[in-house]
Amino acid sequence: MWSPRGRSAPDACPGALRVHAAADGNLARVRVPGGRLHRRQLAVLGAATADLGDGGLELTSRGNVQLRGLAPGAERELAARLWEAGLLPSETHERVRNVIASTLSGRTAGGRLDVRPLVDELDEGLCADPALADLPGRFLFTVDDGRGDVTGFGADVGLVAVPTGGLAVLLSGTDTGVRVPPSAAAGVALLAAHAFLAEYADQGGGAWRLTELDDGVRRVTARLRAALDPATLLPPGEPVSTTTPTRPAVGRVSQVDGRVALVLTVPLGRLTGAQVAALETASADGSGEINITPWRTVVVPDLGTGEAGRRLAALTAEGLVAEATAGWVGVTGCAGRPGCAKALADVRTDAGRVHAAAGPEGSGLPVHWVGCERRCGRPTDRHVEVLATDEGYQVSLDGRSRSRLMTLDETAAAIAAARRGT
């Protein structure tokens, strides 16, 4: 059996400073904790990719943003722009700031706690702690406001609001039994990260995720409990059950304050320059905020009812999708050719041919297109996989191949059937 101790190098997750050399140029990943951007920050990202990259912005499965097609050395100019915009608060920690939070927390019904301040506190504490710069780039935090939309991502360290008013601490999706008040939650999450690092070092430093440690959940839980001040803990209460991550509904969403949020699917998770400009303009009618979700959707919150209608029309005119039954909803993909040298097909172009014209009959389960067996960017929830092979595409659901070696028309028919679960 493979063991993480067999690794000879740290994880290769890119950042804004340490870029990845792809077939179409260098790739930089900008962490956006909680997925919250101000319109000025989105404008900076849009201008950076127009000036330094290929003109588009990619959304990742962790709610982060990627810029592709960077020339060698362009990351220095990119870093300067990000720092000015507040998107690079720590050069040493920029690769470890992976924080997914509940979408529209504090704005829509269903949550028990507005977790936005907690996300900010967690990120600030992470950046202020030199030792935590040693976390692997794939280490993940989630902060769930109690509705259960992000707990199912199985983060290395998860916080979830519980009915008693505190937050439960989860490790790799497993409830540790630790309960803390909101005022202590960020600090305890950071203690859990330290506990991981201690166990990580004792086991040879080869693991990228907590699940890769031998008996990781039990051992890290024991280290965490030893480090906690019992006076800060709350009674354990009922165990937290992990559910499948919940994709936000697309279209108009009513907020508890009477205003409206617009949730839009980004086809294949790639924003064009025109879409970036339209989002920036739309957000000016609200609070100036844009949210990025792990499902490659974007959210423009805090709009008045009148502005929402006008902005929705402008955004969909640029190709963003607001119909729940549109064929694009839930469709994602890796870079494919020509951006990735390992890919066996131009999956984005092929996916566009299949899904762009698909109506309600082409909707259903999420679909993820991948160019090779590495399966980059695949969702954590149930989905249809479309895998490029040397001889065509293989369509699978629940790990079972439905068909293989097909023309694109045959692939489209197989995907439609799989999305219906038939």
ABEGO torsion letter per residue (X at the ends): XBBAAABABBBABBBAABBBBBAAEBBBBBBBBGGBBBAAAAAAAAAAAAAABAGBBBBBAAGBBBBBGBBBGAAAAAAAAAAAAGABABAAAAAABBBBBBBGBGABBGBABBAAAAAAAAAAAAAABAAAAABBAABBBBBBAGAGAAAAAGBABBBBBBAAGBBBBBBGGBBAGBBBBAAAAAAAAAAAAAAAAAAAAAAGGABABAAABBGAAAAAAAAAAAABBAAABBBAEBBBBBBBBBBBBBEBBBBAAGBBBBBBBBBGGBBBAAAAAAAAAAAAABAGBBBBBAAGBBBBBGBBAAAAAAAAAAAAAAGBBABAABAABGBBBBAEOAABAABABBAAAAAAAAAAABBAAABEBBBBBBABAAGBGBBABBBBBBBBBAAEBBBBBGGBBABBGBBAAAAAAAAAAAAAGX
